[in-house]
């Protein structure tokens, strides 16, 4: 079973992603801000990290700068402008999913990243 960490400060977005992934038999761990996500990501092994950009304490961009494991990180953000996507890619993210998420696209992107 693949393990996924979701780092998201919006409760509704968190619940939606968690419910979708759990229904597909992924093991899901959650963090509500970037610092909590960084702590969990450094303590445990994951197959994938889903990361919001605009969060309290440590932003998604700062998370990408500070996180140094090989786990792929996909940004899930409402900030889907080309310059935002480019900045996240330059910081090492493996993909970018725009909010509001489209369930099938979301699942296909997750599966592709885990199987890469």
MODELLER restraints for C-alpha pairs under 7 A, 6 or more apart:
rsr = mdl.restraints
at = mdl.atoms
rsr.add(forms.Gaussian(group=physical.xy_distance, feature=features.Distance(at['CA:1:A'], at['CA:25:A']), mean=6.95, stdev=0.5))
rsr.add(forms.Gaussian(group=physical.xy_distance, feature=features.Distance(at['CA:1:A'], at['CA:26:A']), mean=6.00, stdev=0.5))
rsr.add(forms.Gaussian(group=physical.xy_distance, feature=features.Distance(at['CA:1:A'], at['CA:27:A']), mean=6.56, stdev=0.5))
rsr.add(forms.Gaussian(group=physical.xy_distance, feature=features.Distance(at['CA:2:A'], at['CA:26:A']), mean=5.39, stdev=0.5))
rsr.add(forms.Gaussian(group=physical.xy_distance, feature=features.Distance(at['CA:2:A'], at['CA:27:A']), mean=6.08, stdev=0.5))
rsr.add(forms.Gaussian(group=physical.xy_distance, feature=features.Distance(at['CA:2:A'], at['CA:47:A']), mean=5.91, stdev=0.5))
rsr.add(forms.Gaussian(group=physical.xy_distance, feature=features.Distance(at['CA:3:A'], at['CA:26:A']), mean=6.04, stdev=0.5))
rsr.add(forms.Gaussian(group=physical.xy_distance, feature=features.Distance(at['CA:3:A'], at['CA:27:A']), mean=4.69, stdev=0.5))
rsr.add(forms.Gaussian(group=physical.xy_distance, feature=features.Distance(at['CA:3:A'], at['CA:28:A']), mean=5.95, stdev=0.5))
rsr.add(forms.Gaussian(group=physical.xy_distance, feature=features.Distance(at['CA:3:A'], at['CA:46:A']), mean=5.02, stdev=0.5))
rsr.add(forms.Gaussian(group=physical.xy_distance, feature=features.Distance(at['CA:3:A'], at['CA:47:A']), mean=5.29, stdev=0.5))
rsr.add(forms.Gaussian(group=physical.xy_distance, feature=features.Distance(at['CA:3:A'], at['CA:48:A']), mean=6.77, stdev=0.5))
rsr.add(forms.Gaussian(group=physical.xy_distance, feature=features.Distance(at['CA:4:A'], at['CA:26:A']), mean=6.89, stdev=0.5))
rsr.add(forms.Gaussian(group=physical.xy_distance, feature=features.Distance(at['CA:4:A'], at['CA:27:A']), mean=6.15, stdev=0.5))
rsr.add(forms.Gaussian(group=physical.xy_distance, feature=features.Distance(at['CA:4:A'], at['CA:28:A']), mean=4.99, stdev=0.5))
rsr.add(forms.Gaussian(group=physical.xy_distance, feature=features.Distance(at['CA:4:A'], at['CA:29:A']), mean=6.27, stdev=0.5))
rsr.add(forms.Gaussian(group=physical.xy_distance, feature=features.Distance(at['CA:4:A'], at['CA:46:A']), mean=5.66, stdev=0.5))
rsr.add(forms.Gaussian(group=physical.xy_distance, feature=features.Distance(at['CA:4:A'], at['CA:47:A']), mean=5.91, stdev=0.5))
rsr.add(forms.Gaussian(group=physical.xy_distance, feature=features.Distance(at['CA:4:A'], at['CA:48:A']), mean=4.92, stdev=0.5))
rsr.add(forms.Gaussian(group=physical.xy_distance, feature=features.Distance(at['CA:4:A'], at['CA:49:A']), mean=5.66, stdev=0.5))
rsr.add(forms.Gaussian(group=physical.xy_distance, feature=features.Distance(at['CA:5:A'], at['CA:28:A']), mean=5.90, stdev=0.5))
rsr.add(forms.Gaussian(group=physical.xy_distance, feature=features.Distance(at['CA:5:A'], at['CA:29:A']), mean=4.80, stdev=0.5))
rsr.add(forms.Gaussian(group=physical.xy_distance, feature=features.Distance(at['CA:5:A'], at['CA:30:A']), mean=5.63, stdev=0.5))
rsr.add(forms.Gaussian(group=physical.xy_distance, feature=features.Distance(at['CA:5:A'], at['CA:46:A']), mean=6.68, stdev=0.5))
rsr.add(forms.Gaussian(group=physical.xy_distance, feature=features.Distance(at['CA:5:A'], at['CA:48:A']), mean=6.48, stdev=0.5))
rsr.add(forms.Gaussian(group=physical.xy_distance, feature=features.Distance(at['CA:5:A'], at['CA:49:A']), mean=4.73, stdev=0.5))
rsr.add(forms.Gaussian(group=physical.xy_distance, feature=features.Distance(at['CA:5:A'], at['CA:50:A']), mean=6.16, stdev=0.5))
rsr.add(forms.Gaussian(group=physical.xy_distance, feature=features.Distance(at['CA:6:A'], at['CA:29:A']), mean=6.30, stdev=0.5))
rsr.add(forms.Gaussian(group=physical.xy_distance, feature=features.Distance(at['CA:6:A'], at['CA:30:A']), mean=4.82, stdev=0.5))
rsr.add(forms.Gaussian(group=physical.xy_distance, feature=features.Distance(at['CA:6:A'], at['CA:31:A']), mean=6.24, stdev=0.5))
rsr.add(forms.Gaussian(group=physical.xy_distance, feature=features.Distance(at['CA:6:A'], at['CA:49:A']), mean=5.95, stdev=0.5))
rsr.add(forms.Gaussian(group=physical.xy_distance, feature=features.Distance(at['CA:6:A'], at['CA:50:A']), mean=4.75, stdev=0.5))
rsr.add(forms.Gaussian(group=physical.xy_distance, feature=features.Distance(at['CA:6:A'], at['CA:51:A']), mean=6.17, stdev=0.5))
rsr.add(forms.Gaussian(group=physical.xy_distance, feature=features.Distance(at['CA:7:A'], at['CA:30:A']), mean=5.94, stdev=0.5))
rsr.add(forms.Gaussian(group=physical.xy_distance, feature=features.Distance(at['CA:7:A'], at['CA:31:A']), mean=4.74, stdev=0.5))
rsr.add(forms.Gaussian(group=physical.xy_distance, feature=features.Distance(at['CA:7:A'], at['CA:32:A']), mean=5.86, stdev=0.5))
rsr.add(forms.Gaussian(group=physical.xy_distance, feature=features.Distance(at['CA:7:A'], at['CA:33:A']), mean=6.32, stdev=0.5))
rsr.add(forms.Gaussian(group=physical.xy_distance, feature=features.Distance(at['CA:7:A'], at['CA:34:A']), mean=6.60, stdev=0.5))
rsr.add(forms.Gaussian(group=physical.xy_distance, feature=features.Distance(at['CA:7:A'], at['CA:37:A']), mean=5.64, stdev=0.5))
rsr.add(forms.Gaussian(group=physical.xy_distance, feature=features.Distance(at['CA:7:A'], at['CA:50:A']), mean=6.11, stdev=0.5))
rsr.add(forms.Gaussian(group=physical.xy_distance, feature=features.Distance(at['CA:7:A'], at['CA:51:A']), mean=4.91, stdev=0.5))
rsr.add(forms.Gaussian(group=physical.xy_distance, feature=features.Distance(at['CA:7:A'], at['CA:52:A']), mean=6.17, stdev=0.5))
rsr.add(forms.Gaussian(group=physical.xy_distance, feature=features.Distance(at['CA:8:A'], at['CA:14:A']), mean=5.85, stdev=0.5))
rsr.add(forms.Gaussian(group=physical.xy_distance, feature=features.Distance(at['CA:8:A'], at['CA:31:A']), mean=6.42, stdev=0.5))
rsr.add(forms.Gaussian(group=physical.xy_distance, feature=features.Distance(at['CA:8:A'], at['CA:32:A']), mean=5.23, stdev=0.5))
rsr.add(forms.Gaussian(group=physical.xy_distance, feature=features.Distance(at['CA:8:A'], at['CA:33:A']), mean=6.31, stdev=0.5))
rsr.add(forms.Gaussian(group=physical.xy_distance, feature=features.Distance(at['CA:8:A'], at['CA:51:A']), mean=6.43, stdev=0.5))
rsr.add(forms.Gaussian(group=physical.xy_distance, feature=features.Distance(at['CA:8:A'], at['CA:52:A']), mean=5.33, stdev=0.5))
rsr.add(forms.Gaussian(group=physical.xy_distance, feature=features.Distance(at['CA:9:A'], at['CA:32:A']), mean=4.53, stdev=0.5))
rsr.add(forms.Gaussian(group=physical.xy_distance, feature=features.Distance(at['CA:9:A'], at['CA:33:A']), mean=5.61, stdev=0.5))
rsr.add(forms.Gaussian(group=physical.xy_distance, feature=features.Distance(at['CA:9:A'], at['CA:55:A']), mean=6.01, stdev=0.5))
rsr.add(forms.Gaussian(group=physical.xy_distance, feature=features.Distance(at['CA:18:A'], at['CA:28:A']), mean=6.47, stdev=0.5))
rsr.add(forms.Gaussian(group=physical.xy_distance, feature=features.Distance(at['CA:22:A'], at['CA:28:A']), mean=6.72, stdev=0.5))
rsr.add(forms.Gaussian(group=physical.xy_distance, feature=features.Distance(at['CA:31:A'], at['CA:37:A']), mean=4.98, stdev=0.5))
rsr.add(forms.Gaussian(group=physical.xy_distance, feature=features.Distance(at['CA:33:A'], at['CA:55:A']), mean=5.79, stdev=0.5))
rsr.add(forms.Gaussian(group=physical.xy_distance, feature=features.Distance(at['CA:33:A'], at['CA:56:A']), mean=5.69, stdev=0.5))
rsr.add(forms.Gaussian(group=physical.xy_distance, feature=features.Distance(at['CA:33:A'], at['CA:57:A']), mean=6.38, stdev=0.5))
rsr.add(forms.Gaussian(group=physical.xy_distance, feature=features.Distance(at['CA:33:A'], at['CA:58:A']), mean=6.71, stdev=0.5))
rsr.add(forms.Gaussian(group=physical.xy_distance, feature=features.Distance(at['CA:34:A'], at['CA:55:A']), mean=6.39, stdev=0.5))
rsr.add(forms.Gaussian(group=physical.xy_distance, feature=features.Distance(at['CA:34:A'], at['CA:56:A']), mean=6.81, stdev=0.5))
rsr.add(forms.Gaussian(group=physical.xy_distance, feature=features.Distance(at['CA:34:A'], at['CA:57:A']), mean=6.19, stdev=0.5))
rsr.add(forms.Gaussian(group=physical.xy_distance, feature=features.Distance(at['CA:34:A'], at['CA:58:A']), mean=4.36, stdev=0.5))
rsr.add(forms.Gaussian(group=physical.xy_distance, feature=features.Distance(at['CA:34:A'], at['CA:59:A']), mean=5.69, stdev=0.5))
rsr.add(forms.Gaussian(group=physical.xy_distance, feature=features.Distance(at['CA:34:A'], at['CA:60:A']), mean=6.37, stdev=0.5))
rsr.add(forms.Gaussian(group=physical.xy_distance, feature=features.Distance(at['CA:34:A'], at['CA:63:A']), mean=6.18, stdev=0.5))
rsr.add(forms.Gaussian(group=physical.xy_distance, feature=features.Distance(at['CA:35:A'], at['CA:57:A']), mean=6.11, stdev=0.5))
rsr.add(forms.Gaussian(group=physical.xy_distance, feature=features.Distance(at['CA:35:A'], at['CA:58:A']), mean=5.24, stdev=0.5))
rsr.add(forms.Gaussian(group=physical.xy_distance, feature=features.Distance(at['CA:38:A'], at['CA:63:A']), mean=6.59, stdev=0.5))
rsr.add(forms.Gaussian(group=physical.xy_distance, feature=features.Distance(at['CA:38:A'], at['CA:67:A']), mean=6.84, stdev=0.5))
rsr.add(forms.Gaussian(group=physical.xy_distance, feature=features.Distance(at['CA:46:A'], at['CA:71:A']), mean=6.57, stdev=0.5))
rsr.add(forms.Gaussian(group=physical.xy_distance, feature=features.Distance(at['CA:47:A'], at['CA:71:A']), mean=6.09, stdev=0.5))
rsr.add(forms.Gaussian(group=physical.xy_distance, feature=features.Distance(at['CA:47:A'], at['CA:114:A']), mean=6.10, stdev=0.5))
rsr.add(forms.Gaussian(group=physical.xy_distance, feature=features.Distance(at['CA:48:A'], at['CA:71:A']), mean=5.87, stdev=0.5))
rsr.add(forms.Gaussian(group=physical.xy_distance, feature=features.Distance(at['CA:48:A'], at['CA:72:A']), mean=5.31, stdev=0.5))
rsr.add(forms.Gaussian(group=physical.xy_distance, feature=features.Distance(at['CA:48:A'], at['CA:73:A']), mean=6.01, stdev=0.5))
rsr.add(forms.Gaussian(group=physical.xy_distance, feature=features.Distance(at['CA:48:A'], at['CA:114:A']), mean=6.35, stdev=0.5))
rsr.add(forms.Gaussian(group=physical.xy_distance, feature=features.Distance(at['CA:49:A'], at['CA:72:A']), mean=6.35, stdev=0.5))
rsr.add(forms.Gaussian(group=physical.xy_distance, feature=features.Distance(at['CA:49:A'], at['CA:73:A']), mean=4.66, stdev=0.5))
rsr.add(forms.Gaussian(group=physical.xy_distance, feature=features.Distance(at['CA:49:A'], at['CA:74:A']), mean=6.21, stdev=0.5))
rsr.add(forms.Gaussian(group=physical.xy_distance, feature=features.Distance(at['CA:50:A'], at['CA:73:A']), mean=5.89, stdev=0.5))
rsr.add(forms.Gaussian(group=physical.xy_distance, feature=features.Distance(at['CA:50:A'], at['CA:74:A']), mean=4.97, stdev=0.5))
rsr.add(forms.Gaussian(group=physical.xy_distance, feature=features.Distance(at['CA:50:A'], at['CA:75:A']), mean=5.80, stdev=0.5))
rsr.add(forms.Gaussian(group=physical.xy_distance, feature=features.Distance(at['CA:50:A'], at['CA:76:A']), mean=6.34, stdev=0.5))
rsr.add(forms.Gaussian(group=physical.xy_distance, feature=features.Distance(at['CA:51:A'], at['CA:60:A']), mean=6.33, stdev=0.5))
rsr.add(forms.Gaussian(group=physical.xy_distance, feature=features.Distance(at['CA:51:A'], at['CA:73:A']), mean=6.85, stdev=0.5))
rsr.add(forms.Gaussian(group=physical.xy_distance, feature=features.Distance(at['CA:51:A'], at['CA:74:A']), mean=6.11, stdev=0.5))
rsr.add(forms.Gaussian(group=physical.xy_distance, feature=features.Distance(at['CA:51:A'], at['CA:75:A']), mean=4.68, stdev=0.5))
rsr.add(forms.Gaussian(group=physical.xy_distance, feature=features.Distance(at['CA:51:A'], at['CA:76:A']), mean=5.63, stdev=0.5))
rsr.add(forms.Gaussian(group=physical.xy_distance, feature=features.Distance(at['CA:52:A'], at['CA:60:A']), mean=5.74, stdev=0.5))
rsr.add(forms.Gaussian(group=physical.xy_distance, feature=features.Distance(at['CA:52:A'], at['CA:75:A']), mean=5.77, stdev=0.5))
rsr.add(forms.Gaussian(group=physical.xy_distance, feature=features.Distance(at['CA:52:A'], at['CA:76:A']), mean=5.11, stdev=0.5))
rsr.add(forms.Gaussian(group=physical.xy_distance, feature=features.Distance(at['CA:52:A'], at['CA:77:A']), mean=5.33, stdev=0.5))
rsr.add(forms.Gaussian(group=physical.xy_distance, feature=features.Distance(at['CA:53:A'], at['CA:59:A']), mean=5.76, stdev=0.5))
rsr.add(forms.Gaussian(group=physical.xy_distance, feature=features.Distance(at['CA:53:A'], at['CA:60:A']), mean=3.88, stdev=0.5))
rsr.add(forms.Gaussian(group=physical.xy_distance, feature=features.Distance(at['CA:53:A'], at['CA:61:A']), mean=6.22, stdev=0.5))
rsr.add(forms.Gaussian(group=physical.xy_distance, feature=features.Distance(at['CA:53:A'], at['CA:75:A']), mean=6.91, stdev=0.5))
rsr.add(forms.Gaussian(group=physical.xy_distance, feature=features.Distance(at['CA:53:A'], at['CA:77:A']), mean=6.02, stdev=0.5))
rsr.add(forms.Gaussian(group=physical.xy_distance, feature=features.Distance(at['CA:54:A'], at['CA:60:A']), mean=6.26, stdev=0.5))
rsr.add(forms.Gaussian(group=physical.xy_distance, feature=features.Distance(at['CA:61:A'], at['CA:88:A']), mean=6.75, stdev=0.5))
rsr.add(forms.Gaussian(group=physical.xy_distance, feature=features.Distance(at['CA:64:A'], at['CA:91:A']), mean=5.89, stdev=0.5))
rsr.add(forms.Gaussian(group=physical.xy_distance, feature=features.Distance(at['CA:64:A'], at['CA:92:A']), mean=6.82, stdev=0.5))
rsr.add(forms.Gaussian(group=physical.xy_distance, feature=features.Distance(at['CA:65:A'], at['CA:91:A']), mean=6.42, stdev=0.5))
rsr.add(forms.Gaussian(group=physical.xy_distance, feature=features.Distance(at['CA:72:A'], at['CA:93:A']), mean=6.77, stdev=0.5))
rsr.add(forms.Gaussian(group=physical.xy_distance, feature=features.Distance(at['CA:72:A'], at['CA:94:A']), mean=5.67, stdev=0.5))
rsr.add(forms.Gaussian(group=physical.xy_distance, feature=features.Distance(at['CA:72:A'], at['CA:113:A']), mean=6.95, stdev=0.5))
rsr.add(forms.Gaussian(group=physical.xy_distance, feature=features.Distance(at['CA:73:A'], at['CA:93:A']), mean=4.99, stdev=0.5))
rsr.add(forms.Gaussian(group=physical.xy_distance, feature=features.Distance(at['CA:73:A'], at['CA:94:A']), mean=5.48, stdev=0.5))
rsr.add(forms.Gaussian(group=physical.xy_distance, feature=features.Distance(at['CA:74:A'], at['CA:93:A']), mean=5.62, stdev=0.5))
rsr.add(forms.Gaussian(group=physical.xy_distance, feature=features.Distance(at['CA:74:A'], at['CA:94:A']), mean=5.39, stdev=0.5))
rsr.add(forms.Gaussian(group=physical.xy_distance, feature=features.Distance(at['CA:74:A'], at['CA:95:A']), mean=4.65, stdev=0.5))
rsr.add(forms.Gaussian(group=physical.xy_distance, feature=features.Distance(at['CA:74:A'], at['CA:96:A']), mean=5.52, stdev=0.5))
rsr.add(forms.Gaussian(group=physical.xy_distance, feature=features.Distance(at['CA:75:A'], at['CA:93:A']), mean=6.73, stdev=0.5))
rsr.add(forms.Gaussian(group=physical.xy_distance, feature=features.Distance(at['CA:75:A'], at['CA:95:A']), mean=6.28, stdev=0.5))
rsr.add(forms.Gaussian(group=physical.xy_distance, feature=features.Distance(at['CA:75:A'], at['CA:96:A']), mean=4.74, stdev=0.5))
rsr.add(forms.Gaussian(group=physical.xy_distance, feature=features.Distance(at['CA:75:A'], at['CA:97:A']), mean=6.10, stdev=0.5))
rsr.add(forms.Gaussian(group=physical.xy_distance, feature=features.Distance(at['CA:76:A'], at['CA:96:A']), mean=5.96, stdev=0.5))
rsr.add(forms.Gaussian(group=physical.xy_distance, feature=features.Distance(at['CA:76:A'], at['CA:97:A']), mean=4.67, stdev=0.5))
rsr.add(forms.Gaussian(group=physical.xy_distance, feature=features.Distance(at['CA:76:A'], at['CA:98:A']), mean=5.83, stdev=0.5))
rsr.add(forms.Gaussian(group=physical.xy_distance, feature=features.Distance(at['CA:76:A'], at['CA:99:A']), mean=6.58, stdev=0.5))
rsr.add(forms.Gaussian(group=physical.xy_distance, feature=features.Distance(at['CA:77:A'], at['CA:97:A']), mean=6.46, stdev=0.5))
rsr.add(forms.Gaussian(group=physical.xy_distance, feature=features.Distance(at['CA:77:A'], at['CA:98:A']), mean=5.26, stdev=0.5))
rsr.add(forms.Gaussian(group=physical.xy_distance, feature=features.Distance(at['CA:77:A'], at['CA:99:A']), mean=5.42, stdev=0.5))
rsr.add(forms.Gaussian(group=physical.xy_distance, feature=features.Distance(at['CA:78:A'], at['CA:98:A']), mean=5.48, stdev=0.5))
rsr.add(forms.Gaussian(group=physical.xy_distance, feature=features.Distance(at['CA:78:A'], at['CA:99:A']), mean=4.57, stdev=0.5))
rsr.add(forms.Gaussian(group=physical.xy_distance, feature=features.Distance(at['CA:78:A'], at['CA:100:A']), mean=6.91, stdev=0.5))
rsr.add(forms.Gaussian(group=physical.xy_distance, feature=features.Distance(at['CA:80:A'], at['CA:98:A']), mean=5.57, stdev=0.5))
rsr.add(forms.Gaussian(group=physical.xy_distance, feature=features.Distance(at['CA:85:A'], at['CA:96:A']), mean=6.67, stdev=0.5))
rsr.add(forms.Gaussian(group=physical.xy_distance, feature=features.Distance(at['CA:97:A'], at['CA:106:A']), mean=6.93, stdev=0.5))
